[in-house]
Amino acid sequence: MPTAYDEAVQGVDIVIHMASPLPPSHAFDNEKDILIPARDGAVNILKSASKSPSVKRVVLTSSSAAVTDNDIPRSEV
């Protein structure tokens, strides 16, 4: 939801965004289940932070999911 973080960032100096979706335990689609939700979450927190005059810094982190491709066999580098 685009405005989900609006209230949470009010009055804070620093926003640290560490959340990223984890793949479900069953078969999943990289783009639909990980990439799009991760991108949308990051964009939404940045938009919310930009609306708050108190926010001075935003820190975004990544996860191993950013470099994982389940279509490549684990035996390949």
Distance bins in CASP14 RR format, pairs under 12 A and 6 or more apart:
PFRMAT RR
TARGET T0000
AUTHOR 0000-0000-0000
RMODE 2
METHOD distances of the structure
MODEL  1
1 7 0 0 0 0 0 1 0 0 0 0 0
1 37 0 0 0 0 0 1 0 0 0 0 0
1 40 0 0 0 0 1 0 0 0 0 0 0
1 41 0 0 0 0 1 0 0 0 0 0 0
1 43 0 0 0 0 0 1 0 0 0 0 0
1 44 1 0 0 1 0 0 0 0 0 0 0
1 45 0 0 0 0 0 1 0 0 0 0 0
1 47 0 0 0 0 0 1 0 0 0 0 0
1 48 0 0 0 0 0 1 0 0 0 0 0
2 40 0 0 0 0 1 0 0 0 0 0 0
2 41 0 0 0 0 1 0 0 0 0 0 0
2 43 0 0 0 0 1 0 0 0 0 0 0
2 44 1 0 1 0 0 0 0 0 0 0 0
2 45 0 0 0 0 0 1 0 0 0 0 0
2 46 0 0 0 0 0 1 0 0 0 0 0
2 47 1 0 0 1 0 0 0 0 0 0 0
2 48 0 0 0 0 1 0 0 0 0 0 0
2 51 0 0 0 0 0 1 0 0 0 0 0
3 9 0 0 0 0 0 1 0 0 0 0 0
3 10 0 0 0 0 0 1 0 0 0 0 0
3 41 0 0 0 0 0 1 0 0 0 0 0
3 44 1 0 0 1 0 0 0 0 0 0 0
3 45 0 0 0 0 0 1 0 0 0 0 0
3 47 0 0 0 0 1 0 0 0 0 0 0
3 48 1 0 0 1 0 0 0 0 0 0 0
3 51 0 0 0 0 1 0 0 0 0 0 0
4 19 0 0 0 0 0 1 0 0 0 0 0
4 40 0 0 0 0 0 1 0 0 0 0 0
4 41 0 0 0 0 1 0 0 0 0 0 0
4 43 0 0 0 0 0 1 0 0 0 0 0
4 44 1 0 0 1 0 0 0 0 0 0 0
4 45 0 0 0 0 1 0 0 0 0 0 0
4 47 0 0 0 0 0 1 0 0 0 0 0
4 48 1 0 0 1 0 0 0 0 0 0 0
5 12 0 0 0 0 0 1 0 0 0 0 0
5 15 0 0 0 0 1 0 0 0 0 0 0
5 17 0 0 0 0 1 0 0 0 0 0 0
5 19 0 0 0 0 0 1 0 0 0 0 0
5 40 0 0 0 0 0 1 0 0 0 0 0
5 41 0 0 0 0 1 0 0 0 0 0 0
5 42 0 0 0 0 0 1 0 0 0 0 0
5 43 0 0 0 0 0 1 0 0 0 0 0
5 44 1 0 0 1 0 0 0 0 0 0 0
5 45 1 0 1 0 0 0 0 0 0 0 0
5 46 0 0 0 0 1 0 0 0 0 0 0
5 47 0 0 0 0 1 0 0 0 0 0 0
5 48 1 1 0 0 0 0 0 0 0 0 0
5 49 1 0 0 1 0 0 0 0 0 0 0
5 50 0 0 0 0 0 1 0 0 0 0 0
5 51 0 0 0 0 1 0 0 0 0 0 0
5 52 0 0 0 0 1 0 0 0 0 0 0
5 55 0 0 0 0 0 1 0 0 0 0 0
5 58 0 0 0 0 0 1 0 0 0 0 0
6 12 0 0 0 0 0 1 0 0 0 0 0
6 15 0 0 0 0 0 1 0 0 0 0 0
6 44 0 0 0 0 1 0 0 0 0 0 0
6 45 0 0 0 0 0 1 0 0 0 0 0
6 47 0 0 0 0 1 0 0 0 0 0 0
6 48 1 0 1 0 0 0 0 0 0 0 0
6 49 0 0 0 0 1 0 0 0 0 0 0
6 50 0 0 0 0 0 1 0 0 0 0 0
6 51 1 0 0 1 0 0 0 0 0 0 0
6 52 1 0 0 1 0 0 0 0 0 0 0
6 55 0 0 0 0 0 1 0 0 0 0 0
7 48 0 0 0 0 1 0 0 0 0 0 0
7 51 0 0 0 0 0 1 0 0 0 0 0
7 52 0 0 0 0 1 0 0 0 0 0 0
8 15 0 0 0 0 1 0 0 0 0 0 0
8 16 0 0 0 0 0 1 0 0 0 0 0
8 17 0 0 0 0 0 1 0 0 0 0 0
8 19 0 0 0 0 0 1 0 0 0 0 0
8 44 0 0 0 0 0 1 0 0 0 0 0
8 45 0 0 0 0 1 0 0 0 0 0 0
8 48 1 0 0 1 0 0 0 0 0 0 0
8 49 0 0 0 0 1 0 0 0 0 0 0
8 51 0 0 0 0 0 1 0 0 0 0 0
8 52 0 0 0 0 1 0 0 0 0 0 0
8 54 0 0 0 0 0 1 0 0 0 0 0
8 55 0 0 0 0 0 1 0 0 0 0 0
9 15 1 0 1 0 0 0 0 0 0 0 0
9 16 0 0 0 0 0 1 0 0 0 0 0
9 17 0 0 0 0 0 1 0 0 0 0 0
9 44 0 0 0 0 0 1 0 0 0 0 0
9 45 1 0 0 1 0 0 0 0 0 0 0
9 46 0 0 0 0 0 1 0 0 0 0 0
9 47 0 0 0 0 1 0 0 0 0 0 0
9 48 1 0 1 0 0 0 0 0 0 0 0
9 49 1 0 1 0 0 0 0 0 0 0 0
9 50 0 0 0 0 1 0 0 0 0 0 0
9 51 1 0 0 1 0 0 0 0 0 0 0
9 52 1 0 1 0 0 0 0 0 0 0 0
9 53 0 0 0 0 0 1 0 0 0 0 0
9 54 1 0 0 1 0 0 0 0 0 0 0
9 55 1 0 1 0 0 0 0 0 0 0 0
9 56 0 0 0 0 0 1 0 0 0 0 0
9 57 0 0 0 0 0 1 0 0 0 0 0
9 58 0 0 0 0 1 0 0 0 0 0 0
10 48 0 0 0 0 1 0 0 0 0 0 0
10 49 0 0 0 0 0 1 0 0 0 0 0
10 51 0 0 0 0 1 0 0 0 0 0 0
10 52 1 0 1 0 0 0 0 0 0 0 0
10 53 0 0 0 0 1 0 0 0 0 0 0
10 54 1 0 0 1 0 0 0 0 0 0 0
10 55 0 0 0 0 1 0 0 0 0 0 0
11 48 0 0 0 0 0 1 0 0 0 0 0
11 49 0 0 0 0 0 1 0 0 0 0 0
11 51 0 0 0 0 0 1 0 0 0 0 0
11 52 1 0 0 1 0 0 0 0 0 0 0
11 53 0 0 0 0 1 0 0 0 0 0 0
11 54 1 1 0 0 0 0 0 0 0 0 0
11 55 1 0 0 1 0 0 0 0 0 0 0
11 56 0 0 0 0 0 1 0 0 0 0 0
12 45 0 0 0 0 0 1 0 0 0 0 0
12 48 0 0 0 0 0 1 0 0 0 0 0
12 49 0 0 0 0 1 0 0 0 0 0 0
12 52 1 0 0 1 0 0 0 0 0 0 0
12 53 0 0 0 0 0 1 0 0 0 0 0
12 54 1 0 0 1 0 0 0 0 0 0 0
12 55 1 0 0 1 0 0 0 0 0 0 0
12 56 0 0 0 0 1 0 0 0 0 0 0
12 57 0 0 0 0 1 0 0 0 0 0 0
12 58 0 0 0 0 0 1 0 0 0 0 0
13 49 0 0 0 0 0 1 0 0 0 0 0
13 52 0 0 0 0 1 0 0 0 0 0 0
13 53 0 0 0 0 0 1 0 0 0 0 0
13 54 1 0 0 1 0 0 0 0 0 0 0
13 55 1 0 0 1 0 0 0 0 0 0 0
13 56 1 0 1 0 0 0 0 0 0 0 0
13 57 1 0 0 1 0 0 0 0 0 0 0
13 58 0 0 0 0 0 1 0 0 0 0 0
13 59 0 0 0 0 0 1 0 0 0 0 0
14 49 0 0 0 0 1 0 0 0 0 0 0
14 52 0 0 0 0 0 1 0 0 0 0 0
14 54 0 0 0 0 1 0 0 0 0 0 0
14 55 1 0 0 1 0 0 0 0 0 0 0
14 56 1 0 0 1 0 0 0 0 0 0 0
14 57 1 0 1 0 0 0 0 0 0 0 0
14 58 1 0 0 1 0 0 0 0 0 0 0
14 59 1 0 0 1 0 0 0 0 0 0 0
14 60 0 0 0 0 0 1 0 0 0 0 0
15 42 0 0 0 0 0 1 0 0 0 0 0
15 44 0 0 0 0 0 1 0 0 0 0 0
15 45 1 0 0 1 0 0 0 0 0 0 0
15 46 0 0 0 0 1 0 0 0 0 0 0
15 47 0 0 0 0 0 1 0 0 0 0 0
15 48 0 0 0 0 1 0 0 0 0 0 0
15 49 1 0 1 0 0 0 0 0 0 0 0
15 50 0 0 0 0 0 1 0 0 0 0 0
15 51 0 0 0 0 0 1 0 0 0 0 0
15 52 0 0 0 0 1 0 0 0 0 0 0
15 54 0 0 0 0 1 0 0 0 0 0 0
15 55 1 0 1 0 0 0 0 0 0 0 0
15 56 0 0 0 0 1 0 0 0 0 0 0
15 57 1 0 0 1 0 0 0 0 0 0 0
15 58 1 0 1 0 0 0 0 0 0 0 0
15 59 1 0 0 1 0 0 0 0 0 0 0
15 60 0 0 0 0 1 0 0 0 0 0 0
15 61 0 0 0 0 0 1 0 0 0 0 0
16 45 0 0 0 0 1 0 0 0 0 0 0
16 49 0 0 0 0 0 1 0 0 0 0 0
16 55 0 0 0 0 0 1 0 0 0 0 0
16 57 0 0 0 0 1 0 0 0 0 0 0
16 58 1 0 0 1 0 0 0 0 0 0 0
16 59 1 0 1 0 0 0 0 0 0 0 0
16 60 0 0 0 0 1 0 0 0 0 0 0
16 61 1 0 0 1 0 0 0 0 0 0 0
17 38 0 0 0 0 0 1 0 0 0 0 0
17 39 0 0 0 0 0 1 0 0 0 0 0
17 40 0 0 0 0 0 1 0 0 0 0 0
17 41 1 0 0 1 0 0 0 0 0 0 0
17 42 1 0 0 1 0 0 0 0 0 0 0
17 43 0 0 0 0 0 1 0 0 0 0 0
17 44 0 0 0 0 1 0 0 0 0 0 0
17 45 1 0 1 0 0 0 0 0 0 0 0
17 46 0 0 0 0 1 0 0 0 0 0 0
17 47 0 0 0 0 0 1 0 0 0 0 0
17 48 0 0 0 0 0 1 0 0 0 0 0
17 49 0 0 0 0 1 0 0 0 0 0 0
17 55 0 0 0 0 0 1 0 0 0 0 0
17 57 0 0 0 0 0 1 0 0 0 0 0
17 58 1 0 0 1 0 0 0 0 0 0 0
17 59 1 0 0 1 0 0 0 0 0 0 0
17 60 1 0 1 0 0 0 0 0 0 0 0
17 61 1 0 0 1 0 0 0 0 0 0 0
17 62 0 0 0 0 0 1 0 0 0 0 0
17 63 0 0 0 0 0 1 0 0 0 0 0
18 38 0 0 0 0 0 1 0 0 0 0 0
18 41 0 0 0 0 0 1 0 0 0 0 0
18 42 0 0 0 0 0 1 0 0 0 0 0
18 45 0 0 0 0 0 1 0 0 0 0 0
18 58 0 0 0 0 0 1 0 0 0 0 0
18 59 0 0 0 0 1 0 0 0 0 0 0
18 60 0 0 0 0 1 0 0 0 0 0 0
18 61 1 0 1 0 0 0 0 0 0 0 0
18 62 0 0 0 0 1 0 0 0 0 0 0
18 63 0 0 0 0 1 0 0 0 0 0 0
19 37 0 0 0 0 1 0 0 0 0 0 0
19 38 0 0 0 0 1 0 0 0 0 0 0
19 40 0 0 0 0 0 1 0 0 0 0 0
19 41 1 0 0 1 0 0 0 0 0 0 0
19 42 0 0 0 0 1 0 0 0 0 0 0
19 44 0 0 0 0 0 1 0 0 0 0 0
19 45 0 0 0 0 1 0 0 0 0 0 0
19 60 0 0 0 0 0 1 0 0 0 0 0
19 61 0 0 0 0 1 0 0 0 0 0 0
19 62 0 0 0 0 0 1 0 0 0 0 0
19 63 0 0 0 0 1 0 0 0 0 0 0
19 65 0 0 0 0 0 1 0 0 0 0 0
20 33 0 0 0 0 0 1 0 0 0 0 0
20 34 1 0 0 1 0 0 0 0 0 0 0
20 35 0 0 0 0 0 1 0 0 0 0 0
20 36 0 0 0 0 0 1 0 0 0 0 0
20 37 0 0 0 0 1 0 0 0 0 0 0
20 38 1 0 1 0 0 0 0 0 0 0 0
20 39 0 0 0 0 0 1 0 0 0 0 0
20 40 0 0 0 0 0 1 0 0 0 0 0
20 41 0 0 0 0 1 0 0 0 0 0 0
20 42 0 0 0 0 1 0 0 0 0 0 0
20 45 0 0 0 0 0 1 0 0 0 0 0
20 60 0 0 0 0 1 0 0 0 0 0 0
20 61 0 0 0 0 1 0 0 0 0 0 0
20 62 1 0 0 1 0 0 0 0 0 0 0
20 63 1 0 1 0 0 0 0 0 0 0 0
20 64 0 0 0 0 1 0 0 0 0 0 0
20 65 1 0 0 1 0 0 0 0 0 0 0
20 66 1 0 0 1 0 0 0 0 0 0 0
20 68 0 0 0 0 0 1 0 0 0 0 0
21 28 0 0 0 0 1 0 0 0 0 0 0
21 29 0 0 0 0 0 1 0 0 0 0 0
21 30 0 0 0 0 0 1 0 0 0 0 0
21 31 0 0 0 0 0 1 0 0 0 0 0
21 32 0 0 0 0 0 1 0 0 0 0 0
21 33 1 0 0 1 0 0 0 0 0 0 0
21 34 1 0 1 0 0 0 0 0 0 0 0
21 35 0 0 0 0 1 0 0 0 0 0 0
21 36 0 0 0 0 1 0 0 0 0 0 0
21 37 1 0 1 0 0 0 0 0 0 0 0
21 38 1 0 1 0 0 0 0 0 0 0 0
21 39 0 0 0 0 0 1 0 0 0 0 0
21 40 0 0 0 0 1 0 0 0 0 0 0
21 41 0 0 0 0 1 0 0 0 0 0 0
21 42 0 0 0 0 0 1 0 0 0 0 0
21 63 0 0 0 0 1 0 0 0 0 0 0
21 65 1 0 0 1 0 0 0 0 0 0 0
21 66 0 0 0 0 0 1 0 0 0 0 0
22 28 0 0 0 0 1 0 0 0 0 0 0
22 33 0 0 0 0 1 0 0 0 0 0 0
22 34 0 0 0 0 1 0 0 0 0 0 0
22 37 0 0 0 0 0 1 0 0 0 0 0
22 38 0 0 0 0 0 1 0 0 0 0 0
22 63 0 0 0 0 1 0 0 0 0 0 0
22 64 0 0 0 0 0 1 0 0 0 0 0
22 65 1 0 0 1 0 0 0 0 0 0 0
22 68 0 0 0 0 0 1 0 0 0 0 0
23 29 0 0 0 0 1 0 0 0 0 0 0
23 30 0 0 0 0 1 0 0 0 0 0 0
23 31 0 0 0 0 0 1 0 0 0 0 0
23 32 0 0 0 0 0 1 0 0 0 0 0
23 33 1 0 0 1 0 0 0 0 0 0 0
23 34 1 0 1 0 0 0 0 0 0 0 0
23 35 0 0 0 0 0 1 0 0 0 0 0
23 37 0 0 0 0 0 1 0 0 0 0 0
23 38 0 0 0 0 0 1 0 0 0 0 0
23 63 0 0 0 0 0 1 0 0 0 0 0
23 64 0 0 0 0 0 1 0 0 0 0 0
23 65 1 0 0 1 0 0 0 0 0 0 0
23 68 0 0 0 0 1 0 0 0 0 0 0
23 69 0 0 0 0 0 1 0 0 0 0 0
23 70 1 0 0 1 0 0 0 0 0 0 0
24 30 0 0 0 0 0 1 0 0 0 0 0
24 32 0 0 0 0 0 1 0 0 0 0 0
24 33 1 0 0 1 0 0 0 0 0 0 0
24 34 0 0 0 0 1 0 0 0 0 0 0
24 37 0 0 0 0 0 1 0 0 0 0 0
24 70 0 0 0 0 0 1 0 0 0 0 0
25 33 0 0 0 0 0 1 0 0 0 0 0
26 33 0 0 0 0 0 1 0 0 0 0 0
27 33 0 0 0 0 1 0 0 0 0 0 0
27 70 0 0 0 0 1 0 0 0 0 0 0
27 71 0 0 0 0 0 1 0 0 0 0 0
28 34 1 0 0 1 0 0 0 0 0 0 0
28 35 0 0 0 0 0 1 0 0 0 0 0
28 36 0 0 0 0 0 1 0 0 0 0 0
28 37 0 0 0 0 0 1 0 0 0 0 0
28 65 0 0 0 0 0 1 0 0 0 0 0
28 68 0 0 0 0 0 1 0 0 0 0 0
28 70 1 0 0 1 0 0 0 0 0 0 0
28 71 0 0 0 0 0 1 0 0 0 0 0
29 35 0 0 0 0 1 0 0 0 0 0 0
29 36 0 0 0 0 1 0 0 0 0 0 0
29 37 0 0 0 0 0 1 0 0 0 0 0
29 70 0 0 0 0 1 0 0 0 0 0 0
29 71 0 0 0 0 0 1 0 0 0 0 0
30 36 0 0 0 0 1 0 0 0 0 0 0
30 37 0 0 0 0 0 1 0 0 0 0 0
30 38 0 0 0 0 0 1 0 0 0 0 0
30 65 0 0 0 0 1 0 0 0 0 0 0
30 66 0 0 0 0 0 1 0 0 0 0 0
30 67 0 0 0 0 0 1 0 0 0 0 0
30 68 0 0 0 0 1 0 0 0 0 0 0
30 69 1 0 0 1 0 0 0 0 0 0 0
30 70 1 0 0 1 0 0 0 0 0 0 0
30 71 1 0 0 1 0 0 0 0 0 0 0
30 72 0 0 0 0 0 1 0 0 0 0 0
31 37 0 0 0 0 1 0 0 0 0 0 0
31 38 0 0 0 0 0 1 0 0 0 0 0
31 39 0 0 0 0 1 0 0 0 0 0 0
31 69 0 0 0 0 0 1 0 0 0 0 0
31 70 0 0 0 0 0 1 0 0 0 0 0
31 71 0 0 0 0 0 1 0 0 0 0 0
32 38 0 0 0 0 0 1 0 0 0 0 0
32 39 0 0 0 0 0 1 0 0 0 0 0
32 40 0 0 0 0 0 1 0 0 0 0 0
33 65 0 0 0 0 1 0 0 0 0 0 0
33 70 0 0 0 0 0 1 0 0 0 0 0
34 40 0 0 0 0 0 1 0 0 0 0 0
34 41 0 0 0 0 0 1 0 0 0 0 0
34 62 0 0 0 0 0 1 0 0 0 0 0
34 63 0 0 0 0 1 0 0 0 0 0 0
34 64 0 0 0 0 0 1 0 0 0 0 0
34 65 1 0 1 0 0 0 0 0 0 0 0
34 66 0 0 0 0 1 0 0 0 0 0 0
34 67 0 0 0 0 0 1 0 0 0 0 0
34 68 0 0 0 0 1 0 0 0 0 0 0
34 69 0 0 0 0 0 1 0 0 0 0 0
34 70 0 0 0 0 1 0 0 0 0 0 0
35 41 0 0 0 0 0 1 0 0 0 0 0
35 42 0 0 0 0 0 1 0 0 0 0 0
35 62 0 0 0 0 0 1 0 0 0 0 0
35 63 0 0 0 0 0 1 0 0 0 0 0
35 65 0 0 0 0 1 0 0 0 0 0 0
35 66 0 0 0 0 1 0 0 0 0 0 0
35 68 0 0 0 0 0 1 0 0 0 0 0
35 69 0 0 0 0 0 1 0 0 0 0 0
36 42 0 0 0 0 0 1 0 0 0 0 0
36 43 0 0 0 0 0 1 0 0 0 0 0
37 43 0 0 0 0 0 1 0 0 0 0 0
37 44 0 0 0 0 0 1 0 0 0 0 0
37 65 0 0 0 0 0 1 0 0 0 0 0
38 44 0 0 0 0 0 1 0 0 0 0 0
38 45 0 0 0 0 0 1 0 0 0 0 0
38 60 0 0 0 0 0 1 0 0 0 0 0
38 61 0 0 0 0 0 1 0 0 0 0 0
38 62 0 0 0 0 1 0 0 0 0 0 0
38 63 0 0 0 0 1 0 0 0 0 0 0
38 65 1 0 0 1 0 0 0 0 0 0 0
38 66 1 0 0 1 0 0 0 0 0 0 0
38 68 0 0 0 0 0 1 0 0 0 0 0
39 45 0 0 0 0 0 1 0 0 0 0 0
39 46 0 0 0 0 0 1 0 0 0 0 0
39 60 0 0 0 0 0 1 0 0 0 0 0
39 62 0 0 0 0 0 1 0 0 0 0 0
39 66 0 0 0 0 0 1 0 0 0 0 0
40 46 0 0 0 0 0 1 0 0 0 0 0
40 47 0 0 0 0 0 1 0 0 0 0 0
41 47 0 0 0 0 1 0 0 0 0 0 0
41 48 0 0 0 0 1 0 0 0 0 0 0
41 49 0 0 0 0 0 1 0 0 0 0 0
41 60 0 0 0 0 0 1 0 0 0 0 0
42 48 0 0 0 0 0 1 0 0 0 0 0
42 49 0 0 0 0 0 1 0 0 0 0 0
42 58 0 0 0 0 1 0 0 0 0 0 0
42 59 0 0 0 0 0 1 0 0 0 0 0
42 60 1 0 1 0 0 0 0 0 0 0 0
42 61 0 0 0 0 1 0 0 0 0 0 0
42 62 0 0 0 0 1 0 0 0 0 0 0
42 63 0 0 0 0 0 1 0 0 0 0 0
42 66 0 0 0 0 0 1 0 0 0 0 0
43 49 0 0 0 0 0 1 0 0 0 0 0
43 50 0 0 0 0 0 1 0 0 0 0 0
43 58 0 0 0 0 0 1 0 0 0 0 0
43 60 0 0 0 0 0 1 0 0 0 0 0
44 50 0 0 0 0 0 1 0 0 0 0 0
44 51 0 0 0 0 0 1 0 0 0 0 0
44 60 0 0 0 0 0 1 0 0 0 0 0
45 51 0 0 0 0 0 1 0 0 0 0 0
45 52 0 0 0 0 0 1 0 0 0 0 0
45 55 0 0 0 0 0 1 0 0 0 0 0
45 58 1 0 0 1 0 0 0 0 0 0 0
45 59 0 0 0 0 0 1 0 0 0 0 0
45 60 1 0 0 1 0 0 0 0 0 0 0
45 61 0 0 0 0 0 1 0 0 0 0 0
46 52 0 0 0 0 0 1 0 0 0 0 0
46 55 0 0 0 0 1 0 0 0 0 0 0
46 58 1 0 0 1 0 0 0 0 0 0 0
46 59 0 0 0 0 0 1 0 0 0 0 0
46 60 0 0 0 0 1 0 0 0 0 0 0
47 55 0 0 0 0 0 1 0 0 0 0 0
47 58 0 0 0 0 0 1 0 0 0 0 0
48 54 0 0 0 0 0 1 0 0 0 0 0
48 55 0 0 0 0 1 0 0 0 0 0 0
48 58 0 0 0 0 1 0 0 0 0 0 0
49 55 1 0 1 0 0 0 0 0 0 0 0
49 56 0 0 0 0 1 0 0 0 0 0 0
49 57 0 0 0 0 1 0 0 0 0 0 0
49 58 1 0 1 0 0 0 0 0 0 0 0
49 59 0 0 0 0 0 1 0 0 0 0 0
49 60 0 0 0 0 0 1 0 0 0 0 0
50 56 0 0 0 0 0 1 0 0 0 0 0
50 58 0 0 0 0 1 0 0 0 0 0 0
52 58 0 0 0 0 0 1 0 0 0 0 0
60 66 0 0 0 0 0 1 0 0 0 0 0
62 68 0 0 0 0 0 1 0 0 0 0 0
67 77 0 0 0 0 0 1 0 0 0 0 0
68 74 0 0 0 0 0 1 0 0 0 0 0
69 76 0 0 0 0 1 0 0 0 0 0 0
69 77 0 0 0 0 0 1 0 0 0 0 0
70 76 0 0 0 0 0 1 0 0 0 0 0
END
